[in-house]
Amino acid sequence: MTMHPFVELAKNAIEHYVRSSEIISPPDNLSPEMSEKAGVFVSLKINGELRGCIGTFQPTTDSIAAEIIQNALSAAMQDPRFSPVSSDELSEITYSVDVLTAPEQISSESELDPKKYGVIVKAGERRGLLLPDLEGVDTVDEQLRIATMKANISNNEQIDLYRFEVKRYK
């Protein structure tokens, strides 16, 4: 099975860094798809269990390719929930890359659907994000509970809601 170029780039970035401590550059002659700007999340799993997930909800670099490399390395080496990925694990990792649409502010929870939309909750400077279509997250309430917990926002605080869609590549 051939890998989508986004997934292949994330895999190559991590494998090269783990083996050499060097950060690869985006490929020359980027495809139009790779040269666009967007927020990107890179998720790593081993045997179906999360092994790292880091991303940006808005672009922080000049291309999707650069965003993938940056976030792949962050997911592998800097996710505070996990130790850095070791060379022993490289053959076991499965990768997914989510490219996000720009977040849009919404006025009510009724505009959310955890299978279709990711959510961003914001209170002051704190914000929490949850990607859509995650295993075990089947209700808007569950989606909001996890996102507010990630942001350290309590139940009685006023929050702003944003939703976004993703294209998921595996």
NUGUGU-183193 format. One line per field, with one value per atom (N, C-alpha, C): residue number from 1; residue in three letters; chain; x, y, z. Coordinates in steps of 0.05 Angstrom, whole numbers. Layout:
nr <- NUM,...;
rest <- ala,...;
kette <- A,...;
u <- X,...;
v <- Y,...;
w <- Z,...;
***
This chain:
nr <- 1,1,1,2,2,2,3,3,3,4,4,4,5,5,5,6,6,6,7,7,7,8,8,8,9,9,9,10,10,10,11,11,11,12,12,12,13,13,13,14,14,14,15,15,15,16,16,16,17,17,17,18,18,18,19,19,19,20,20,20,21,21,21,22,22,22,23,23,23,24,24,24,25,25,25,26,26,26,27,27,27,28,28,28,29,29,29,30,30,30,31,31,31,32,32,32,33,33,33,34,34,34,35,35,35,36,36,36,37,37,37,38,38,38,39,39,39,40,40,40,41,41,41,42,42,42,43,43,43,44,44,44,45,45,45,46,46,46,47,47,47,48,48,48,49,49,49,50,50,50,51,51,51,52,52,52,53,53,53,54,54,54,55,55,55,56,56,56,57,57,57,58,58,58,59,59,59,60,60,60,61,61,61,62,62,62,63,63,63,64,64,64,65,65,65,66,66,66,67,67,67,68,68,68,69,69,69,70,70,70,71,71,71,72,72,72,73,73,73,74,74,74,75,75,75,76,76,76,77,77,77,78,78,78,79,79,79,80,80,80,81,81,81,82,82,82,83,83,83,84,84,84,85,85,85,86,86,86,87,87,87,88,88,88,89,89,89,90,90,90,91,91,91,92,92,92,93,93,93,94,94,94,95,95,95,96,96,96,97,97,97,98,98,98,99,99,99,100,100,100,101,101,101,102,102,102,103,103,103,104,104,104,105,105,105,106,106,106,107,107,107,108,108,108,109,109,109,110,110,110,111,111,111,112,112,112,113,113,113,114,114,114,115,115,115,116,116,116,117,117,117,118,118,118,119,119,119,120,120,120,121,121,121,122,122,122,123,123,123,124,124,124,125,125,125,126,126,126,127,127,127,128,128,128,129,129,129,130,130,130,131,131,131,132,132,132,133,133,133,134,134,134,135,135,135,136,136,136,137,137,137,138,138,138,139,139,139,140,140,140,141,141,141,142,142,142,143,143,143,144,144,144,145,145,145,146,146,146,147,147,147,148,148,148,149,149,149,150,150,150,151,151,151,152,152,152,153,153,153,154,154,154,155,155,155,156,156,156,157,157,157,158,158,158,159,159,159,160,160,160,161,161,161,162,162,162,163,163,163,164,164,164,165,165,165,166,166,166,167,167,167,168,168,168,169,169,169,170,170,170;
rest <- met,met,met,thr,thr,thr,met,met,met,his,his,his,pro,pro,pro,phe,phe,phe,val,val,val,glu,glu,glu,leu,leu,leu,ala,ala,ala,lys,lys,lys,asn,asn,asn,ala,ala,ala,ile,ile,ile,glu,glu,glu,his,his,his,tyr,tyr,tyr,val,val,val,arg,arg,arg,ser,ser,ser,ser,ser,ser,glu,glu,glu,ile,ile,ile,ile,ile,ile,ser,ser,ser,pro,pro,pro,pro,pro,pro,asp,asp,asp,asn,asn,asn,leu,leu,leu,ser,ser,ser,pro,pro,pro,glu,glu,glu,met,met,met,ser,ser,ser,glu,glu,glu,lys,lys,lys,ala,ala,ala,gly,gly,gly,val,val,val,phe,phe,phe,val,val,val,ser,ser,ser,leu,leu,leu,lys,lys,lys,ile,ile,ile,asn,asn,asn,gly,gly,gly,glu,glu,glu,leu,leu,leu,arg,arg,arg,gly,gly,gly,cys,cys,cys,ile,ile,ile,gly,gly,gly,thr,thr,thr,phe,phe,phe,gln,gln,gln,pro,pro,pro,thr,thr,thr,thr,thr,thr,asp,asp,asp,ser,ser,ser,ile,ile,ile,ala,ala,ala,ala,ala,ala,glu,glu,glu,ile,ile,ile,ile,ile,ile,gln,gln,gln,asn,asn,asn,ala,ala,ala,leu,leu,leu,ser,ser,ser,ala,ala,ala,ala,ala,ala,met,met,met,gln,gln,gln,asp,asp,asp,pro,pro,pro,arg,arg,arg,phe,phe,phe,ser,ser,ser,pro,pro,pro,val,val,val,ser,ser,ser,ser,ser,ser,asp,asp,asp,glu,glu,glu,leu,leu,leu,ser,ser,ser,glu,glu,glu,ile,ile,ile,thr,thr,thr,tyr,tyr,tyr,ser,ser,ser,val,val,val,asp,asp,asp,val,val,val,leu,leu,leu,thr,thr,thr,ala,ala,ala,pro,pro,pro,glu,glu,glu,gln,gln,gln,ile,ile,ile,ser,ser,ser,ser,ser,ser,glu,glu,glu,ser,ser,ser,glu,glu,glu,leu,leu,leu,asp,asp,asp,pro,pro,pro,lys,lys,lys,lys,lys,lys,tyr,tyr,tyr,gly,gly,gly,val,val,val,ile,ile,ile,val,val,val,lys,lys,lys,ala,ala,ala,gly,gly,gly,glu,glu,glu,arg,arg,arg,arg,arg,arg,gly,gly,gly,leu,leu,leu,leu,leu,leu,leu,leu,leu,pro,pro,pro,asp,asp,asp,leu,leu,leu,glu,glu,glu,gly,gly,gly,val,val,val,asp,asp,asp,thr,thr,thr,val,val,val,asp,asp,asp,glu,glu,glu,gln,gln,gln,leu,leu,leu,arg,arg,arg,ile,ile,ile,ala,ala,ala,thr,thr,thr,met,met,met,lys,lys,lys,ala,ala,ala,asn,asn,asn,ile,ile,ile,ser,ser,ser,asn,asn,asn,asn,asn,asn,glu,glu,glu,gln,gln,gln,ile,ile,ile,asp,asp,asp,leu,leu,leu,tyr,tyr,tyr,arg,arg,arg,phe,phe,phe,glu,glu,glu,val,val,val,lys,lys,lys,arg,arg,arg,tyr,tyr,tyr,lys,lys,lys;
kette <- A,A,A,A,A,A,A,A,A,A,A,A,A,A,A,A,A,A,A,A,A,A,A,A,A,A,A,A,A,A,A,A,A,A,A,A,A,A,A,A,A,A,A,A,A,A,A,A,A,A,A,A,A,A,A,A,A,A,A,A,A,A,A,A,A,A,A,A,A,A,A,A,A,A,A,A,A,A,A,A,A,A,A,A,A,A,A,A,A,A,A,A,A,A,A,A,A,A,A,A,A,A,A,A,A,A,A,A,A,A,A,A,A,A,A,A,A,A,A,A,A,A,A,A,A,A,A,A,A,A,A,A,A,A,A,A,A,A,A,A,A,A,A,A,A,A,A,A,A,A,A,A,A,A,A,A,A,A,A,A,A,A,A,A,A,A,A,A,A,A,A,A,A,A,A,A,A,A,A,A,A,A,A,A,A,A,A,A,A,A,A,A,A,A,A,A,A,A,A,A,A,A,A,A,A,A,A,A,A,A,A,A,A,A,A,A,A,A,A,A,A,A,A,A,A,A,A,A,A,A,A,A,A,A,A,A,A,A,A,A,A,A,A,A,A,A,A,A,A,A,A,A,A,A,A,A,A,A,A,A,A,A,A,A,A,A,A,A,A,A,A,A,A,A,A,A,A,A,A,A,A,A,A,A,A,A,A,A,A,A,A,A,A,A,A,A,A,A,A,A,A,A,A,A,A,A,A,A,A,A,A,A,A,A,A,A,A,A,A,A,A,A,A,A,A,A,A,A,A,A,A,A,A,A,A,A,A,A,A,A,A,A,A,A,A,A,A,A,A,A,A,A,A,A,A,A,A,A,A,A,A,A,A,A,A,A,A,A,A,A,A,A,A,A,A,A,A,A,A,A,A,A,A,A,A,A,A,A,A,A,A,A,A,A,A,A,A,A,A,A,A,A,A,A,A,A,A,A,A,A,A,A,A,A,A,A,A,A,A,A,A,A,A,A,A,A,A,A,A,A,A,A,A,A,A,A,A,A,A,A,A,A,A,A,A,A,A,A,A,A,A,A,A,A,A,A,A,A,A,A,A,A,A,A,A,A,A,A,A,A,A,A,A,A,A,A,A,A,A,A,A,A,A,A,A,A,A,A,A,A,A,A,A,A,A,A,A,A,A,A,A,A,A,A,A,A,A,A,A,A;
u <- 17,0,18,13,30,20,38,33,27,8,3,29,36,60,62,39,40,50,39,46,75,83,111,130,123,140,143,121,122,139,136,151,181,187,216,228,213,224,231,213,218,241,240,261,289,291,316,326,308,316,325,310,316,343,350,375,399,394,417,416,394,390,390,384,383,354,346,320,321,303,303,290,296,283,259,240,218,229,215,225,226,244,245,220,213,190,165,156,132,108,92,66,49,29,12,-1,-8,-20,-1,24,44,53,49,59,38,13,-7,0,-15,-11,-36,-31,-54,-43,-60,-54,-53,-35,-30,-26,-38,-33,-20,0,12,8,-4,-10,6,18,33,19,17,6,24,24,36,15,10,-10,-37,-44,-70,-71,-49,-48,-33,-43,-30,-1,17,46,56,40,47,28,21,4,8,18,23,15,5,-2,-7,-14,-19,-47,-63,-90,-91,-69,-66,-37,-32,-4,16,39,61,86,84,107,97,115,107,95,92,80,70,51,42,65,83,106,123,129,145,129,103,86,86,85,86,112,134,160,162,155,157,140,115,96,102,112,120,142,162,184,175,157,146,130,114,98,116,138,157,175,183,204,195,172,165,137,122,96,100,91,97,85,66,54,72,92,108,138,154,183,188,211,218,218,210,210,239,242,269,271,295,299,286,284,271,242,229,200,193,212,206,190,197,183,155,148,121,101,111,94,76,51,33,28,26,25,-2,-12,-33,-28,-36,-32,-60,-67,-93,-86,-98,-95,-122,-120,-143,-153,-179,-190,-187,-190,-188,-211,-205,-226,-247,-273,-294,-308,-313,-327,-356,-367,-395,-408,-435,-449,-461,-462,-475,-464,-467,-458,-474,-498,-514,-501,-481,-467,-443,-440,-418,-428,-409,-414,-386,-383,-356,-344,-361,-351,-341,-353,-347,-328,-333,-318,-300,-276,-259,-269,-260,-270,-246,-248,-229,-246,-238,-251,-231,-241,-223,-235,-219,-226,-201,-203,-179,-158,-134,-111,-110,-126,-125,-143,-133,-149,-143,-163,-160,-172,-159,-168,-171,-192,-196,-203,-188,-193,-220,-231,-256,-252,-273,-274,-253,-252,-234,-249,-235,-247,-255,-280,-289,-301,-299,-311,-335,-359,-383,-403,-399,-419,-405,-421,-411,-402,-418,-411,-383,-378,-352,-330,-335,-315,-308,-328,-324,-311,-318,-306,-276,-268,-239,-225,-236,-223,-220,-240,-238,-218,-218,-199,-170,-165,-138,-130,-149,-143,-143,-150,-152,-173,-196,-219,-240,-250,-270,-298,-316,-344,-359,-353,-369,-358,-336,-324,-338,-339,-350,-330,-338,-319,-329,-310,-315,-311,-328,-327,-319,-302,-294,-296,-302,-301,-284,-275,-259,-263,-256,-256,-228,-224,-197,-199,-177,-173,-152,-159,-141,-128,-102,-86,-72,-74,-61,-42;
v <- -24,0,25,43,67,87,101,122,148,163,190,207,225,241,255,264,277,258,234,214,205,201,194,215,240,262,262,258,256,233,210,186,191,202,207,227,248,268,255,239,226,206,189,168,181,201,214,227,241,255,235,214,194,181,177,163,182,208,226,252,257,283,307,302,324,327,352,359,360,345,346,372,380,403,394,411,404,396,378,370,395,393,414,410,430,429,417,431,422,421,401,399,423,431,452,446,421,413,417,411,414,443,460,488,506,497,513,517,534,538,529,514,505,495,493,480,450,436,408,394,371,353,328,318,292,274,251,232,206,196,171,151,126,105,80,64,38,18,-2,-22,-9,12,25,45,46,64,90,112,138,137,147,149,177,195,223,237,262,278,307,321,350,363,388,402,431,444,473,476,493,497,519,534,553,551,558,554,571,560,574,574,561,560,569,568,577,556,531,510,487,472,448,429,427,409,416,442,450,446,450,446,416,398,370,362,371,364,374,399,411,395,390,377,347,334,306,304,321,320,326,346,352,329,315,292,270,266,244,250,275,281,299,313,333,331,310,308,302,320,317,291,279,254,230,232,208,215,194,197,200,211,213,186,185,161,150,125,112,98,92,78,50,38,11,12,35,38,44,53,65,45,20,1,-5,3,-3,20,44,68,69,75,83,113,126,155,164,186,200,230,243,272,284,303,318,346,354,382,396,418,431,454,457,482,504,529,551,549,553,551,573,566,586,587,612,615,607,593,585,595,597,609,588,563,543,515,498,470,455,465,452,452,469,471,451,435,416,388,372,343,330,314,303,285,275,259,276,300,317,340,352,376,371,383,386,411,414,436,450,476,492,507,504,519,540,564,585,600,605,622,639,665,682,673,668,658,628,614,585,574,554,541,512,497,468,460,440,431,401,392,364,358,340,333,318,318,304,274,259,231,215,219,203,180,157,133,139,132,136,163,181,208,210,204,202,224,240,261,288,309,337,341,332,335,324,299,286,302,311,327,353,367,391,386,365,358,354,339,334,359,375,399,419,423,442,431,405,393,398,395,400,429,447,475,485,466,473,495,491,510,496,509,497,499,483,481,507,524,549,573,569,591,595,620,627,619,604,596,606,611,615,588,582,557,562,545,546,517,514,488,489,465,463,435,431,405,397,371,361,342,341,320,302,277,258,240,239,222,201,175,153,138;
w <- 0,0,0,-19,-20,0,11,32,18,29,20,24,6,10,36,48,74,95,95,115,111,86,80,90,87,96,127,141,170,179,167,173,168,145,138,157,164,182,209,220,246,244,224,222,219,202,197,223,237,262,284,287,308,302,277,270,269,263,258,274,288,302,283,258,238,229,224,215,184,171,142,133,108,95,79,75,57,29,15,-11,-30,-49,-70,-88,-103,-121,-108,-87,-73,-91,-87,-102,-92,-108,-99,-72,-68,-43,-19,-23,-1,3,-17,-14,-2,1,14,44,57,86,101,123,139,166,185,210,205,219,214,241,244,267,257,271,265,289,284,305,300,322,321,339,329,345,342,364,364,374,358,364,371,357,361,384,400,423,415,425,419,429,413,420,418,408,406,387,393,376,382,363,366,340,342,318,322,301,301,288,301,290,268,266,245,235,210,200,215,220,234,216,193,174,147,127,100,82,92,75,92,81,94,98,79,82,106,110,133,159,158,182,190,170,175,189,178,189,218,222,249,269,262,280,283,263,265,286,284,303,332,334,360,372,355,364,373,359,365,389,392,411,435,432,452,463,456,469,498,516,544,557,543,554,550,533,526,526,529,525,495,488,459,446,421,405,402,406,403,376,368,343,343,366,368,360,364,359,330,314,288,270,271,253,262,286,297,294,288,288,263,268,246,249,226,225,213,223,208,209,188,185,180,197,194,185,162,153,160,175,185,167,166,155,175,167,186,206,232,252,248,252,250,277,286,312,308,328,327,352,351,374,393,384,402,396,417,415,394,387,367,339,336,310,309,329,330,324,314,309,312,333,338,316,299,277,254,250,228,235,258,266,290,288,312,327,351,368,381,383,399,420,445,466,476,482,490,513,534,556,562,557,560,541,552,536,534,550,551,528,515,494,493,486,483,456,444,417,418,404,401,372,360,332,329,305,301,297,298,291,306,332,349,362,363,375,404,411,438,444,425,429,410,421,404,409,429,435,436,432,434,463,483,511,517,507,512,499,474,460,475,485,499,526,539,565,563,542,538,530,512,503,526,543,565,586,590,609,599,573,562,566,566,569,598,616,644,649,635,638,655,675,692,680,690,679,680,700,703,688,673,658,632,623,597,576,555,534,507,490,461,447,428,413,384,374,346,336,310,298,273,265,241,230,205,193,187,183,176,152,137,118,131,136,150,130,132,114,131,122,137,119;
***
